[in-house]
Amino acid sequence: MRFQDVSSCKSPCPTADFQETALAMRGDKRSPEHGVDMSTITSILKSAGKKFHVVTIHSEVDDPDVCFIGRVLATEKYALDTITRVDFGGGYEGALALVANAGAPSGQTPS
């Protein structure tokens, strides 16, 4: 779903009670709040970029088989209106950051 196609959302969602019950019955817990500003694509990228070492950007309409993975250094050079999905804080991004950090000289974080 393209970001600009979303007109509103509710938090918590209408089925939150059901989801919380199902999670508890499975022994799972809801993920803690990620602290990312979800109001615009720019705010998502900037706040996720500050909080997470690796962010994945998808433009699935333009090229469904390609994504861009890395640190958010700037938002001006990217066609923000083509972004359909932004991933951060997941297992894939965490694994990439872990491997990248393992290859960095001691005490340094790769850029």
All heavy atoms as an XYZ file, in Angstrom:
823
protein
N       0.847     -1.166      0.000
C       0.000      0.000      0.000
C       0.897      1.235      0.000
O       1.818      1.329      0.785
C      -0.887      0.001      1.246
C      -1.751      1.209      1.361
S      -2.820      1.206      2.811
C      -3.722     -0.282      2.568
N       0.646      2.115     -0.920
C       1.452      3.335     -1.007
C       1.083      4.273      0.138
O      -0.075      4.419      0.497
C       1.244      4.013     -2.351
C       1.774      3.161     -3.506
C       1.490      3.805     -4.839
N       2.167      5.059     -4.999
C       3.383      5.194     -5.541
N       4.032      4.147     -5.939
N       3.927      6.384     -5.659
N       2.092      4.908      0.711
C       1.921      5.786      1.860
C       0.860      6.851      1.587
O       0.008      7.118      2.422
C       3.266      6.422      2.212
C       3.213      7.265      3.447
C       3.267      6.679      4.694
C       3.119      8.642      3.365
C       3.217      7.446      5.838
C       3.078      9.417      4.502
C       3.130      8.816      5.741
N       0.897      7.452      0.405
C      -0.052      8.528      0.127
C      -1.482      8.033     -0.025
O      -2.422      8.820     -0.014
C       0.369      9.356     -1.095
C       0.427      8.585     -2.378
C       1.831      8.217     -2.758
O       2.689      8.055     -1.907
N       2.090      8.079     -4.039
N      -1.681      6.715     -0.154
C      -3.022      6.154     -0.232
C      -3.669      5.965      1.144
O      -4.858      5.686      1.232
C      -3.000      4.812     -0.960
C      -2.640      4.961     -2.428
O      -2.797      6.075     -2.972
O      -2.194      3.972     -3.027
N      -2.909      6.105      2.201
C      -3.442      5.958      3.549
C      -4.009      7.303      3.986
O      -3.311      8.308      4.022
C      -2.340      5.503      4.547
C      -2.901      5.428      5.957
C      -1.758      4.168      4.115
N      -5.302      7.312      4.289
C      -5.922      8.569      4.700
C      -5.989      8.697      6.219
O      -6.000      9.799      6.751
C      -7.320      8.700      4.099
O      -8.125      7.618      4.509
N      -6.054      7.561      6.922
C      -6.063      7.607      8.380
C      -5.774      6.215      8.927
O      -5.874      5.221      8.219
C      -7.416      8.102      8.906
O      -8.422      7.155      8.627
N      -5.420      6.179     10.183
C      -5.253      4.904     10.873
C      -5.579      5.127     12.346
O      -5.542      6.252     12.831
C      -3.844      4.350     10.693
S      -2.552      5.367     11.374
N      -5.918      4.051     13.024
C      -6.278      4.153     14.432
C      -5.242      3.419     15.268
O      -4.769      2.360     14.889
C      -7.652      3.538     14.681
C      -8.776      4.297     14.045
C     -10.104      3.652     14.358
C     -11.228      4.432     13.682
N     -12.527      3.872     14.006
N      -4.910      4.008     16.382
C      -3.980      3.363     17.302
C      -4.559      3.460     18.705
O      -4.846      4.564     19.168
C      -2.623      4.058     17.246
O      -1.737      3.448     18.143
N      -4.774      2.393     19.403
C      -4.568      1.029     18.912
C      -5.636      0.654     17.897
O      -6.693      1.267     17.836
C      -4.681      0.176     20.165
C      -5.567      0.949     21.078
C      -5.299      2.410     20.770
N      -5.335     -0.365     17.123
C      -6.287     -0.790     16.094
C      -7.533     -1.374     16.752
O      -7.496     -1.788     17.914
C      -5.625     -1.777     15.142
S      -5.379     -3.411     15.827
N      -8.648     -1.430     16.017
C      -9.899     -1.933     16.591
C      -9.823     -3.370     17.112
O     -10.605     -3.761     17.965
C     -10.892     -1.833     15.425
C     -10.318     -0.793     14.526
C      -8.832     -0.902     14.673
N      -8.900     -4.165     16.612
C      -8.785     -5.562     17.049
C      -7.650     -5.763     18.058
O      -7.197     -6.885     18.276
C      -8.563     -6.486     15.841
O      -7.344     -6.106     15.177
C      -9.724     -6.416     14.865
N      -7.228     -4.695     18.693
C      -6.083     -4.778     19.612
C      -6.316     -5.762     20.755
O      -5.405     -6.522     21.113
C      -5.761     -3.387     20.173
N      -7.504     -5.771     21.322
C      -7.788     -6.702     22.423
C      -7.628     -8.148     21.975
O      -7.030     -8.968     22.671
C      -9.196     -6.480     22.982
C      -9.324     -5.166     23.729
O      -8.277     -4.632     24.163
O     -10.451     -4.684     23.880
N      -8.174     -8.481     20.810
C      -8.035     -9.830     20.266
C      -6.564    -10.178     20.057
O      -6.105    -11.261     20.423
C      -8.804     -9.961     18.948
C      -8.470    -11.216     18.193
C      -9.005    -12.437     18.569
C      -7.591    -11.171     17.117
C      -8.685    -13.593     17.878
C      -7.265    -12.336     16.426
C      -7.811    -13.544     16.808
N      -5.829     -9.272     19.449
C      -4.415     -9.523     19.171
C      -3.620     -9.721     20.456
O      -2.773    -10.616     20.544
C      -3.832     -8.376     18.339
C      -4.401     -8.325     16.940
C      -3.936     -7.114     16.159
O      -3.079     -6.365     16.596
N      -4.507     -6.909     14.993
N      -3.874     -8.891     21.463
C      -3.187     -9.030     22.747
C      -3.495    -10.383     23.390
O      -2.606    -11.045     23.922
C      -3.573     -7.896     23.697
C      -3.085     -6.532     23.278
C      -1.578     -6.361     23.415
O      -0.945     -7.103     24.192
O      -1.041     -5.481     22.730
N      -4.757    -10.811     23.314
C      -5.155    -12.105     23.876
C      -4.457    -13.247     23.137
O      -3.926    -14.172     23.760
C      -6.683    -12.284     23.804
O      -7.295    -11.227     24.541
C      -7.111    -13.621     24.377
N      -4.453    -13.197     21.807
C      -3.800    -14.236     21.014
C      -2.306    -14.289     21.297
O      -1.730    -15.379     21.441
C      -4.058    -13.997     19.523
N      -1.661    -13.144     21.398
C      -0.229    -13.105     21.716
C       0.042    -13.742     23.074
O       0.965    -14.549     23.230
C       0.293    -11.662     21.698
C       0.457    -11.020     20.324
C       0.766     -9.535     20.479
C       1.548    -11.699     19.527
N      -0.761    -13.381     24.064
C      -0.582    -13.921     25.414
C      -0.778    -15.436     25.425
O      -0.017    -16.167     26.074
C      -1.550    -13.251     26.383
N      -1.778    -15.924     24.694
C      -2.045    -17.368     24.648
C      -0.908    -18.128     23.975
O      -0.634    -19.274     24.321
C      -3.368    -17.638     23.941
C      -4.583    -17.161     24.742
S      -6.131    -17.388     23.875
C      -6.382    -19.137     24.150
N      -0.221    -17.482     23.027
C       0.912    -18.120     22.360
C       2.219    -17.917     23.124
O       3.240    -18.442     22.744
C       1.070    -17.554     20.950
C      -0.047    -17.970     20.038
C       0.082    -17.533     18.610
N       1.204    -16.702     18.274
C       1.395    -16.122     17.112
N       0.509    -16.292     16.152
N       2.438    -15.372     16.868
N       2.172    -17.130     24.178
C       3.381    -16.861     24.943
C       4.255    -15.780     24.320
O       5.412    -15.618     24.690
N       3.699    -15.035     23.365
C       4.435    -13.954     22.709
C       4.114    -12.622     23.379
O       3.115    -12.491     24.085
C       4.051    -13.855     21.224
C       4.505    -15.054     20.421
O       5.467    -15.718     20.841
O       3.906    -15.320     19.368
N       4.957    -11.649     23.131
C       4.716    -10.306     23.638
C       4.750     -9.337     22.477
O       5.473     -9.534     21.508
C       5.788     -9.923     24.660
C       5.737    -10.756     25.909
C       6.789    -10.326     26.895
C       6.721    -11.221     28.116
N       7.761    -10.939     29.068
N       3.965     -8.281     22.613
C       3.970     -7.231     21.600
C       5.317     -6.525     21.627
O       5.912     -6.328     22.684
C       2.846     -6.233     21.879
C       2.746     -5.142     20.849
C       1.459     -4.361     20.968
N       1.038     -4.083     22.315
C       0.908     -2.861     22.811
N       1.184     -1.821     22.083
N       0.497     -2.687     24.042
N       5.803     -6.161     20.457
C       7.063     -5.426     20.375
C       6.918     -4.086     21.069
O       5.857     -3.461     21.005
C       7.448     -5.187     18.914
O       7.637     -6.398     18.250
N       7.976     -3.626     21.722
C       7.902     -2.301     22.352
C       7.771     -1.218     21.286
O       8.096     -1.436     20.122
C       9.230     -2.196     23.098
C      10.136     -3.141     22.394
C       9.271     -4.249     21.867
N       7.262     -0.079     21.694
C       7.157      1.049     20.762
C       8.534      1.354     20.179
O       9.531      1.367     20.888
C       6.605      2.274     21.479
C       5.158      2.112     21.929
C       4.193      1.949     20.774
O       4.352      2.634     19.750
O       3.282      1.117     20.906
N       8.579      1.593     18.891
C       9.858      1.807     18.220
C      10.288      3.266     18.211
O      11.427      3.556     17.909
C       9.826      1.257     16.797
C       8.594      1.627     16.029
N       8.291      2.906     15.672
C       7.594      0.858     15.573
C       7.149      2.922     15.011
N       6.694      1.691     14.945
N       9.407      4.189     18.544
C       9.779      5.601     18.618
C      10.028      6.246     17.271
O      10.765      7.221     17.176
N       9.422      5.731     16.218
C       9.589      6.295     14.886
C       8.365      7.150     14.564
O       7.234      6.729     14.758
C       9.772      5.180     13.829
C       9.779      5.744     12.428
C      11.057      4.411     14.106
N       8.616      8.367     14.081
C       7.551      9.293     13.702
C       6.962      8.839     12.371
O       7.619      8.914     11.332
C       8.125     10.705     13.585
C       7.098     11.737     13.176
O       5.930     11.379     12.885
O       7.463     12.929     13.130
N       5.729      8.363     12.379
C       5.102      7.779     11.200
C       4.251      8.782     10.410
O       3.471      8.380      9.559
C       4.225      6.597     11.633
C       4.969      5.524     12.398
S       6.207      4.683     11.421
C       5.174      3.519     10.571
N       4.408     10.079     10.638
C       3.510     11.041     10.008
C       3.787     11.283      8.526
O       2.847     11.543      7.770
C       3.506     12.355     10.785
O       4.806     12.871     10.906
N       5.009     11.203      8.069
C       5.340     11.368      6.646
C       6.491     10.428      6.305
O       7.192      9.936      7.202
C       5.785     12.810      6.310
O       7.036     13.071      6.958
C       4.747     13.841      6.724
N       6.712     10.225      5.021
C       7.848      9.380      4.603
C       9.158     10.001      5.091
O      10.039      9.307      5.592
C       7.866      9.212      3.066
C       6.748      8.284      2.619
C       9.206      8.687      2.584
C       6.939      6.830      3.006
N       9.289     11.307      4.972
C      10.510     11.977      5.427
C      10.726     11.764      6.919
O      11.829     11.438      7.356
C      10.454     13.481      5.107
O      10.303     13.643      3.691
C      11.713     14.191      5.555
N       9.667     11.929      7.720
C       9.815     11.749      9.166
C      10.105     10.293      9.525
O      10.858     10.017     10.457
C       8.586     12.266      9.909
O       7.451     11.484      9.609
N       9.521      9.357      8.776
C       9.826      7.940      9.012
C      11.302      7.687      8.772
O      11.997      7.095      9.608
C       8.971      7.027      8.100
C       7.503      7.089      8.496
C       9.486      5.588      8.148
C       6.569      6.413      7.497
N      11.805      8.139      7.633
C      13.208      7.893      7.299
C      14.150      8.567      8.290
O      15.115      7.946      8.754
C      13.505      8.370      5.878
C      12.836      7.570      4.761
C      13.046      8.249      3.418
C      13.350      6.143      4.747
N      13.879      9.820      8.628
C      14.765     10.542      9.548
C      14.755      9.937     10.940
O      15.809      9.716     11.544
C      14.392     12.023      9.601
C      14.794     12.781      8.354
C      14.440     14.249      8.464
C      14.892     15.000      7.231
N      14.576     16.424      7.306
N      13.578      9.647     11.480
C      13.525      9.121     12.845
C      13.988      7.662     12.906
O      14.679      7.271     13.845
C      12.125      9.288     13.447
O      11.138      8.647     12.678
N      13.643      6.855     11.910
C      14.139      5.471     11.876
C      15.648      5.467     11.693
O      16.353      4.650     12.282
C      13.463      4.681     10.766
N      16.152      6.391     10.879
C      17.588      6.494     10.654
C      18.366      6.851     11.908
O      19.520      6.438     12.085
N      17.745      7.621     12.802
C      18.399      7.980     14.066
C      18.366      6.823     15.057
O      19.275      6.653     15.856
C      17.714      9.196     14.689
C      17.973     10.477     13.955
C      17.228     11.628     14.601
C      17.400     12.898     13.792
N      16.591     13.993     14.320
N      17.323      6.039     15.008
C      17.116      4.980     16.000
C      17.728      3.636     15.594
O      18.140      2.865     16.444
C      15.619      4.817     16.234
C      15.276      3.832     17.293
C      14.187      4.356     18.158
C      13.824      3.333     19.191
N      14.104      3.701     20.519
N      17.785      3.363     14.281
C      18.255      2.069     13.792
C      19.449      2.247     12.862
O      19.476      3.170     12.056
C      17.121      1.347     13.051
C      15.928      1.078     13.919
C      14.862      1.959     13.950
C      15.881     -0.040     14.728
C      13.761      1.729     14.759
C      14.787     -0.282     15.552
C      13.731      0.600     15.570
N      20.405      1.336     12.952
C      21.602      1.413     12.128
C      21.320      1.105     10.666
O      21.996      1.614      9.774
C      22.681      0.458     12.642
C      23.260      0.885     13.943
N      24.084      1.975     14.066
C      23.127      0.380     15.193
C      24.436      2.128     15.324
N      23.860      1.164     16.032
N      20.339      0.250     10.399
C      20.044     -0.171      9.032
C      18.553      0.009      8.754
O      17.714     -0.381      9.559
C      20.443     -1.651      8.809
C      20.091     -2.104      7.407
C      21.927     -1.848      9.066
N      18.254      0.607      7.597
C      16.883      0.816      7.141
C      16.791      0.261      5.722
O      17.721      0.406      4.935
C      16.520      2.322      7.164
C      15.159      2.573      6.549
C      16.577      2.857      8.590
N      15.672     -0.385      5.406
C      15.444     -0.910      4.063
C      14.316     -0.116      3.420
O      13.259      0.046      4.016
C      15.061     -2.408      4.118
O      16.073     -3.112      4.829
C      14.928     -2.983      2.731
N      14.559      0.373      2.196
C      13.579      1.178      1.463
C      13.160      0.420      0.213
O      13.997     -0.066     -0.540
C      14.174      2.546      1.058
C      14.591      3.332      2.295
C      13.187      3.337      0.215
C      15.377      4.583      1.968
N      11.859      0.332     -0.001
C      11.308     -0.359     -1.167
C      10.511      0.620     -2.029
O       9.782      1.449     -1.505
C      10.353     -1.471     -0.732
C      10.971     -2.490      0.163
N      11.483     -3.668     -0.294
C      11.167     -2.500      1.510
C      11.958     -4.375      0.717
N      11.774     -3.679      1.827
N      10.645      0.492     -3.332
C       9.811      1.198     -4.308
C       9.187      0.128     -5.198
O       9.562     -0.046     -6.353
C      10.639      2.188     -5.122
O      11.109      3.224     -4.307
N       8.245     -0.614     -4.629
C       7.728     -1.823     -5.255
C       6.961     -1.580     -6.555
O       6.899     -2.456     -7.404
C       6.848     -2.574     -4.258
C       7.642     -3.022     -3.051
C       6.790     -3.256     -1.827
O       5.942     -2.404     -1.509
O       6.985     -4.304     -1.199
N       6.400     -0.391     -6.734
C       5.691     -0.093     -7.975
C       6.699      0.105     -9.099
O       6.535     -0.419    -10.196
C       4.783      1.149     -7.817
C       4.195      1.569     -9.154
C       3.683      0.872     -6.809
N       7.780      0.845     -8.815
C       8.805      1.106     -9.828
C       9.643     -0.128    -10.120
O       9.956     -0.411    -11.277
C       9.734      2.239     -9.375
C       9.038      3.582     -9.367
O       7.953      3.697     -9.963
O       9.580      4.521     -8.762
N      10.036     -0.860     -9.082
C      10.867     -2.047     -9.268
C      10.665     -2.994     -8.091
O      11.323     -2.855     -7.055
C      12.343     -1.664     -9.395
C      13.167     -2.767    -10.006
O      12.732     -3.942     -9.983
O      14.263     -2.476    -10.520
N       9.750     -3.953     -8.222
C       9.403     -4.821     -7.095
C      10.523     -5.749     -6.634
O      10.440     -6.304     -5.545
C       8.206     -5.622     -7.624
C       8.291     -5.536     -9.101
C       8.972     -4.237     -9.419
N      11.563     -5.907     -7.434
C      12.650     -6.823     -7.090
C      13.869     -6.135     -6.487
O      14.892     -6.778     -6.272
C      13.081     -7.613     -8.330
C      11.944     -8.467     -8.876
O      11.172     -9.006     -8.056
O      11.826     -8.573    -10.103
N      13.768     -4.837     -6.228
C      14.918     -4.074     -5.740
C      14.564     -3.361     -4.442
O      13.455     -2.864     -4.280
C      15.366     -3.024     -6.796
C      16.452     -2.131     -6.251
C      15.823     -3.720     -8.064
N      15.515     -3.332     -3.514
C      15.370     -2.506     -2.316
C      16.725     -1.876     -2.015
O      17.761     -2.341     -2.496
C      14.858     -3.314     -1.121
S      15.978     -4.601     -0.555
N      16.707     -0.805     -1.274
C      17.928     -0.115     -0.885
C      18.099     -0.292      0.613
O      17.167     -0.062      1.380
C      17.846      1.373     -1.250
C      17.735      1.587     -2.733
C      16.489      1.703     -3.332
C      18.866      1.636     -3.530
C      16.378      1.870     -4.704
C      18.757      1.803     -4.900
C      17.506      1.927     -5.487
N      19.288     -0.713      1.004
C      19.552     -1.059      2.397
C      20.758     -0.265      2.878
O      21.793     -0.221      2.210
C      19.853     -2.567      2.541
C      18.712     -3.390      1.952
C      20.112     -2.930      3.987
C      19.050     -4.845      1.746
N      20.641      0.355      4.049
C      21.781      1.072      4.608
C      21.350      2.074      5.652
O      20.240      2.030      6.162
N      22.263      2.982      5.942
C      21.996      4.056      6.896
C      21.324      5.207      6.182
O      21.610      5.482      5.036
C      23.305      4.526      7.516
C      23.961      3.445      8.357
C      25.053      4.030      9.177
N      24.414      4.856     10.190
C      24.622      4.733     11.484
N      25.472      3.858     11.923
N      24.007      5.494     12.342
N      20.458      5.898      6.891
C      19.812      7.085      6.337
C      20.724      8.273      6.627
O      20.925      8.639      7.780
C      18.417      7.320      6.956
C      17.806      8.607      6.419
C      17.517      6.127      6.690
N      21.301      8.834      5.580
C      22.172     10.005      5.723
C      21.469     11.278      5.270
O      21.759     12.354      5.773
C      23.463      9.805      4.917
C      24.297      8.585      5.309
C      25.518      8.471      4.398
C      24.731      8.671      6.767
N      20.569     11.148      4.296
C      19.825     12.303      3.783
C      18.576     11.786      3.098
O      18.520     10.632      2.683
C      20.685     13.096      2.797
N      17.578     12.641      2.972
C      16.365     12.247      2.266
C      16.175     13.043      0.982
O      15.302     12.726      0.185
C      15.121     12.445      3.160
O      15.052     13.808      3.572
C      15.165     11.528      4.359
N      16.993     14.041      0.746
C      16.790     14.929     -0.398
C      17.101     14.268     -1.725
O      16.559     14.659     -2.754
C      17.652     16.185     -0.254
C      17.278     17.090      0.894
C      17.930     16.635      2.201
O      18.818     15.755      2.146
O      17.550     17.145      3.253
N      17.953     13.260     -1.751
C      18.416     12.694     -3.014
C      17.571     11.517     -3.494
O      17.865     10.918     -4.505
C      19.874     12.241     -2.883
C      20.813     13.389     -2.619
C      22.238     12.913     -2.518
C      23.149     14.097     -2.258
N      24.537     13.730     -2.266
N      16.514     11.190     -2.789
C      15.714     10.026     -3.128
C      14.307     10.462     -3.509
O      13.762     11.387     -2.913
C      15.664      9.066     -1.929
C      15.243      7.678     -2.301
C      16.172      6.742     -2.735
C      13.908      7.309     -2.255
C      15.790      5.475     -3.095
C      13.510      6.038     -2.616
C      14.456      5.125     -3.036
O      14.074      3.867     -3.402
N      13.718      9.808     -4.498
C      12.343     10.123     -4.917
C      11.374      9.577     -3.867
O      10.922      8.441     -3.950
C      12.068      9.526     -6.284
N      11.083     10.383     -2.864
C      10.287      9.940     -1.724
C       8.891      9.481     -2.114
O       8.327      8.595     -1.479
C      10.201     11.051     -0.679
C      11.537     11.522     -0.098
C      11.314     12.685      0.859
C      12.260     10.387      0.593
N       8.329     10.062     -3.155
C       6.972      9.700     -3.547
C       6.887      8.314     -4.175
O       5.795      7.795     -4.391
C       6.371     10.754     -4.471
C       7.159     10.938     -5.753
O       8.359     10.597     -5.786
O       6.572     11.443     -6.724
N       8.020      7.679     -4.462
C       8.003      6.325     -5.024
C       8.137      5.251     -3.947
O       7.979      4.066     -4.240
C       9.137      6.130     -6.048
O      10.397      6.189     -5.376
C       9.060      7.172     -7.150
N       8.421      5.641     -2.705
C       8.618      4.670     -1.632
C       7.287      4.045     -1.246
O       6.316      4.734     -0.961
C       9.276      5.330     -0.404
C      10.692      5.794     -0.756
C       9.307      4.368      0.784
C      11.372      6.593      0.331
N       7.263      2.706     -1.226
C       6.051      1.983     -0.858
C       6.193      1.271      0.480
O       5.195      0.900      1.089
C       5.691      0.930     -1.921
O       6.806      0.054     -2.105
C       5.322      1.592     -3.239
N       7.429      1.066      0.934
C       7.636      0.343      2.194
C       8.981      0.722      2.779
O       9.959      0.879      2.059
C       7.591     -1.164      1.922
C       7.577     -2.002      3.165
C       7.294     -3.452      2.815
N       8.520     -4.223      2.966
C       8.768     -5.357      2.344
N       7.921     -5.860      1.491
N       9.877     -6.001      2.564
N       9.020      0.861      4.098
C      10.259      1.115      4.840
C      10.318      0.090      5.964
O       9.388     -0.018      6.756
C      10.300      2.547      5.419
C      11.582      2.762      6.221
C      10.165      3.593      4.319
N      11.399     -0.679      6.012
C      11.587     -1.681      7.066
C      12.732     -1.255      7.972
O      13.756     -0.746      7.494
C      11.924     -3.047      6.461
C      10.819     -3.607      5.588
O       9.646     -3.307      5.862
O      11.139     -4.356      4.644
N      12.566     -1.499      9.265
C      13.608     -1.196     10.238
C      13.355     -2.015     11.484
O      12.223     -2.388     11.780
C      13.632      0.304     10.577
C      12.283      0.847     10.954
C      11.820      0.767     12.258
C      11.471      1.428     10.001
C      10.564      1.248     12.605
C      10.214      1.928     10.328
C       9.760      1.830     11.643
N      14.413     -2.325     12.201
C      14.273     -3.030     13.468
C      13.895     -4.493     13.356
O      13.653     -5.146     14.362
N      13.864     -5.035     12.148
C      13.513     -6.440     11.960
C      14.737     -7.341     12.018
O      15.880     -6.878     12.118
N      14.492     -8.621     11.921
C      15.570     -9.594     11.970
C      16.572     -9.432     10.847
O      17.785     -9.565     11.047
N      16.088     -9.125      9.643
C      16.973     -8.973      8.495
C      17.891     -7.760      8.671
O      19.107     -7.861      8.502
C      16.143     -8.836      7.219
C      16.972     -8.735      5.956
C      17.794     -9.784      5.559
C      16.925     -7.599      5.168
C      18.550     -9.692      4.402
C      17.668     -7.501      4.006
C      18.478     -8.552      3.627
O      19.228     -8.458      2.473
N      17.294     -6.639      9.043
C      18.105     -5.428      9.247
C      19.076     -5.622     10.405
O      20.227     -5.183     10.348
C      17.196     -4.218      9.503
C      16.381     -3.783      8.302
C      15.131     -4.611      8.070
O      14.658     -5.292      9.005
O      14.631     -4.589      6.937
N      18.632     -6.282     11.461
C      19.513     -6.550     12.598
C      20.687     -7.426     12.222
O      21.824     -7.193     12.655
N      20.432     -8.457     11.399
C      21.512     -9.344     10.956
C      22.517     -8.587     10.100
O      23.735     -8.767     10.246
C      20.935    -10.525     10.188
N      22.034     -7.727      9.216
C      22.945     -6.933      8.385
C      23.813     -6.008      9.238
O      25.026     -5.889      9.018
C      22.150     -6.107      7.364
C      21.477     -6.900      6.256
C      20.567     -5.988      5.446
C      22.505     -7.561      5.359
N      23.205     -5.353     10.215
C      23.963     -4.460     11.095
C      24.992     -5.247     11.905
O      26.129     -4.799     12.086
C      23.022     -3.694     12.025
N      24.610     -6.417     12.379
C      25.517     -7.253     13.157
C      26.740     -7.661     12.339
O      27.880     -7.533     12.784
C      24.774     -8.496     13.656
C      25.555     -9.469     14.525
C      25.944     -8.810     15.842
C      24.720    -10.716     14.784
N      26.516     -8.122     11.111
C      27.623     -8.531     10.244
C      28.484     -7.331      9.871
O      29.714     -7.406      9.876
C      27.089     -9.253      8.987
C      28.193     -9.486      7.977
C      26.445    -10.574      9.386
N      27.852     -6.197      9.571
C      28.606     -4.995      9.222
C      29.464     -4.532     10.389
O      30.620     -4.158     10.215
C      27.655     -3.883      8.783
N      28.908     -4.573     11.597
C      29.666     -4.158     12.776
C      30.801     -5.118     13.079
O      31.848     -4.716     13.579
C      28.751     -4.025     13.989
C      27.880     -2.788     13.917
O      28.231     -1.807     13.275
N      26.735     -2.840     14.553
N      30.619     -6.407     12.783
C      31.678     -7.393     13.024
C      32.870     -7.137     12.119
O      34.010     -7.431     12.485
C      31.148     -8.813     12.803
N      32.631     -6.566     10.941
C      33.722     -6.286     10.014
C      34.380     -4.934     10.212
O      35.372     -4.616      9.574
N      33.850     -4.111     11.124
C      34.411     -2.770     11.362
C      35.583     -2.868     12.318
O      35.622     -3.747     13.178
C      33.333     -1.869     11.952
N      36.556     -1.962     12.198
C      37.653     -1.921     13.154
C      37.106     -1.719     14.565
O      36.042     -1.126     14.753
C      38.479     -0.711     12.716
C      38.124     -0.523     11.272
C      36.698     -0.989     11.137
N      37.793     -2.217     15.551
C      37.364     -2.145     16.950
C      36.990     -0.724     17.348
O      37.730      0.221     17.098
C      38.480     -2.658     17.852
O      38.073     -2.599     19.193
N      35.805     -0.594     17.954
C      35.357      0.703     18.447
C      34.734      1.592     17.395
O      34.356      2.708     17.688
N      34.624      1.133     16.152
C      34.042      1.960     15.094
C      32.797      1.303     14.539
O      32.681      0.080     14.522
C      35.047      2.166     13.957
C      36.266      2.959     14.375
C      37.203      3.161     13.198
O      36.897      2.816     12.085
N      38.357      3.733     13.474
N      31.875      2.127     14.087
C      30.676      1.643     13.435
C      30.769      1.988     11.968
O      31.114      3.120     11.617
C      29.416      2.315     14.034
O      29.395      2.041     15.438
C      28.158      1.786     13.392
N      30.511      1.041     11.061
C      30.595      1.358      9.636
C      29.573      2.419      9.261
O      28.511      2.492      9.839
C      30.304      0.032      8.948
C      29.726     -0.845      9.973
C      30.083     -0.297     11.322
N      29.890      3.215      8.258
C      28.955      4.259      7.812
C      28.293      3.886      6.528
O      28.583      2.942      5.901
C      29.672      5.586      7.673
O      30.796      5.462      6.839
